[in-house]
Amino acid sequence: MLLNDRPQVIIRDGALIEANLRRDRITRLEVEAEMRLAGIAHMHQVTWAILETQGKISFIRKDDGDVKPKR
């Protein structure tokens, strides 16, 4: 994983931002592993995921009322 000088959004409204993943050399599997560690089962539960400058991923969950499974 290549670290940048500023935080980078990698998930917005439950969808991966593939261009940012490629640029930061991070895989979907790595993001999913970090989600599991944060107690998040599904990507649709995430409003924002931010790759911090030190390499940690911060997750901001949707409110329980906003979580709707994608079909």
Phi, psi and omega in degrees: 000128179268130183264138180259173179274000177214152179299151184229130177285127179243343172225134175228123180050046175081002182243133176293144173259093188303321181298322179288325176298313180298314182297322181268003177054052177235144183259162175301320180298323177293319178296315180297322177297318178293325176298315180299319178297331179272002179079026180251122185272325187228144181297329180294350177276355186255125173279312179221142166232130185236125174277111182284164185297332180272004175100352178281147176256125176260134180246136173243114184281154171287153173297149182307324179290339182269348186282117178229125179296141175279145180245000000 
